[in-house]
């Protein structure tokens, strides 16, 4: 993108963002209405399908590939997504977590925080040991994305105010904190 004019960069990012949002929303609706499963699975499948290594890498007439794969992406596949789109996705994750926090019932959260803490601590030790072993063996780093996805699924099912997501949210937040500290 170094030699591109700013208008071309902005046009490409807006097109990519629009394509991602529209395709994910359509797939989510299809999965929920016709397949009767959570829409997040349709959104994830669409992301894989239109990503840079599948249909997003194909040439569109007059536009080129939707997600062109830069040369340095072979060494780091995550860098195939443009930095601008990645930043927008990170901001969206923060907004999602903030909105999940606003919907959290503090009394219910505190009610389930004790058992959630026990489960979270137990749920960190074994996965950490296995993850550290896999990281050393495979040379990859697992991503910590459990909170946004689980809260999004609970929100899709209108379950954010029920005991299970409250407990799960508490456990996930403790897991994320422990994993970040380790």
C-alpha positions as CSV (number, residue, x, y, z in Angstrom):
1,X,0.0,0.0,0.0
2,X,3.0,2.3,0.1
3,X,2.7,3.6,-3.4
4,X,-1.1,3.9,-3.4
5,X,-2.9,7.2,-3.2
6,X,-4.8,7.8,0.1
7,X,-8.2,7.8,-1.7
8,X,-7.4,4.3,-3.1
9,X,-6.5,3.0,0.3
10,X,-9.6,4.4,1.9
11,X,-11.8,3.1,-0.9
12,X,-10.3,-0.4,-0.5
13,X,-10.7,-0.4,3.3
14,X,-14.3,0.8,3.1
15,X,-15.1,-1.9,0.5
16,X,-13.4,-4.6,2.6
17,X,-15.2,-3.5,5.7
18,X,-18.6,-3.4,3.9
19,X,-18.0,-6.8,2.4
20,X,-17.0,-8.3,5.7
21,X,-20.0,-6.8,7.5
22,X,-22.6,-7.6,4.9
23,X,-21.4,-11.1,4.2
24,X,-21.1,-11.9,7.9
25,X,-24.6,-10.6,8.7
26,X,-26.2,-12.5,5.8
27,X,-24.4,-15.7,6.7
28,X,-25.4,-15.3,10.4
29,X,-29.1,-14.8,9.4
30,X,-29.0,-17.9,7.2
31,X,-27.4,-20.0,9.9
32,X,-29.9,-18.8,12.5
33,X,-33.1,-18.9,10.5
34,X,-32.6,-21.9,8.3
35,X,-30.0,-24.1,10.0
36,X,-31.2,-23.2,13.6
37,X,-27.7,-22.8,14.9
38,X,-25.9,-19.8,16.4
39,X,-25.2,-17.1,13.9
40,X,-21.6,-16.7,15.0
41,X,-20.8,-20.0,13.2
42,X,-22.0,-18.5,9.9
43,X,-20.1,-15.4,10.5
44,X,-16.9,-17.4,11.2
45,X,-17.4,-19.6,8.2
46,X,-17.9,-16.5,6.0
47,X,-14.7,-14.9,7.4
48,X,-12.8,-18.0,6.4
49,X,-14.5,-18.1,3.0
50,X,-13.9,-14.5,2.0
51,X,-10.5,-14.3,3.7
52,X,-7.3,-13.7,1.8
53,X,-6.4,-17.3,1.4
54,X,-9.8,-18.3,-0.2
55,X,-12.2,-16.2,-2.2
56,X,-10.8,-12.9,-1.0
57,X,-7.6,-13.6,-2.9
58,X,-9.4,-14.0,-6.2
59,X,-9.3,-11.1,-8.7
60,X,-12.4,-8.9,-9.1
61,X,-12.7,-7.2,-12.5
62,X,-11.5,-3.6,-12.2
63,X,-10.6,-3.9,-8.5
64,X,-8.1,-6.7,-8.1
65,X,-8.3,-9.1,-5.1
66,X,-10.4,-8.0,-2.2
67,X,-7.7,-9.0,0.2
68,X,-4.4,-8.9,-1.7
69,X,-1.7,-11.1,-0.1
70,X,1.5,-9.1,0.5
71,X,4.9,-10.7,0.0
72,X,5.7,-10.7,3.7
73,X,2.5,-12.6,4.5
74,X,4.2,-15.9,3.7
75,X,6.3,-15.5,6.9
76,X,3.4,-14.2,9.0
77,X,-0.1,-15.2,7.7
78,X,-1.8,-12.8,10.1
79,X,-0.3,-9.9,8.3
80,X,-2.3,-10.7,5.2
81,X,-5.1,-8.6,6.7
82,X,-4.4,-4.9,6.1
83,X,-3.3,-3.0,9.2
84,X,-6.2,-0.5,8.9
85,X,-8.8,-3.3,8.9
86,X,-7.0,-5.1,11.8
87,X,-7.1,-1.8,13.8
88,X,-10.9,-1.5,13.1
89,X,-11.4,-5.1,14.3
90,X,-9.5,-4.5,17.5
91,X,-11.6,-1.4,18.2
92,X,-14.7,-3.4,17.5
93,X,-13.5,-6.1,20.0
94,X,-13.1,-3.4,22.7
95,X,-16.6,-2.0,22.0
96,X,-18.0,-5.5,22.2
97,X,-16.3,-6.2,25.6
98,X,-17.5,-2.8,26.8
99,X,-21.1,-3.4,25.8
100,X,-20.9,-6.9,27.5
101,X,-19.7,-5.2,30.6
102,X,-22.6,-2.7,30.5
103,X,-25.0,-5.6,30.4
104,X,-23.4,-7.4,33.3
105,X,-25.6,-7.6,36.4
106,X,-23.1,-7.0,39.2
107,X,-25.0,-8.9,41.9
108,X,-25.3,-12.0,39.7
109,X,-21.7,-11.6,38.6
110,X,-20.5,-11.5,42.3
111,X,-22.9,-14.4,43.2
112,X,-21.1,-16.7,40.7
113,X,-17.6,-15.3,41.1
114,X,-16.5,-17.8,43.8
115,X,-17.3,-21.0,41.9
116,X,-16.1,-19.2,38.7
117,X,-12.8,-18.4,40.3
118,X,-12.2,-22.1,41.3
119,X,-13.1,-23.3,37.8
120,X,-11.0,-20.5,36.2
121,X,-7.9,-21.3,38.2
122,X,-8.4,-25.0,37.4
123,X,-9.0,-24.2,33.8
124,X,-5.8,-22.2,33.5
125,X,-3.3,-24.7,34.9
126,X,-3.8,-27.7,32.6
127,X,-4.5,-25.6,29.4
128,X,-1.4,-23.5,30.2
129,X,0.8,-26.5,30.5
130,X,-0.6,-28.1,27.3
131,X,-0.5,-24.7,25.5
132,X,3.1,-24.0,26.5
133,X,4.1,-27.5,25.4
134,X,2.3,-27.0,22.1
135,X,3.8,-23.6,21.6
136,X,7.3,-25.0,22.1
137,X,6.7,-28.1,20.0
138,X,4.9,-26.3,17.1
139,X,6.3,-22.8,17.4
140,X,3.0,-21.0,17.4
141,X,1.2,-18.8,19.8
142,X,-2.5,-19.4,20.6
143,X,-4.8,-16.4,20.5
144,X,-6.9,-15.3,23.5
145,X,-10.3,-14.6,22.0
146,X,-12.7,-16.5,24.3
147,X,-14.4,-13.6,26.0
148,X,-15.6,-11.7,22.9
149,X,-16.9,-14.9,21.1
150,X,-18.6,-16.4,24.2
151,X,-20.3,-13.1,25.1
152,X,-21.3,-12.5,21.5
153,X,-22.9,-16.0,21.3
154,X,-24.7,-15.3,24.6
155,X,-25.9,-11.9,23.3
156,X,-27.2,-13.6,20.1
157,X,-29.3,-16.0,22.2
158,X,-30.4,-13.2,24.5
159,X,-28.8,-15.0,27.5
160,X,-26.4,-12.3,28.8
161,X,-28.5,-11.8,32.0
162,X,-28.9,-15.5,32.9
163,X,-26.6,-17.3,35.4
164,X,-24.6,-19.4,32.9
165,X,-23.2,-16.5,30.8
166,X,-22.6,-14.5,34.0
167,X,-20.6,-17.4,35.4
168,X,-18.9,-18.0,32.1
169,X,-18.0,-14.3,31.8
170,X,-16.5,-14.2,35.3
171,X,-14.5,-17.4,34.5
172,X,-13.4,-16.0,31.2
173,X,-12.3,-12.7,32.7
174,X,-10.2,-14.5,35.3
175,X,-8.7,-16.8,32.7
176,X,-7.8,-13.8,30.5
177,X,-6.2,-12.0,33.4
178,X,-4.2,-15.1,34.5
179,X,-3.1,-15.9,30.9
180,X,-2.0,-12.2,30.4
181,X,0.0,-12.3,33.6
182,X,1.7,-15.5,32.8
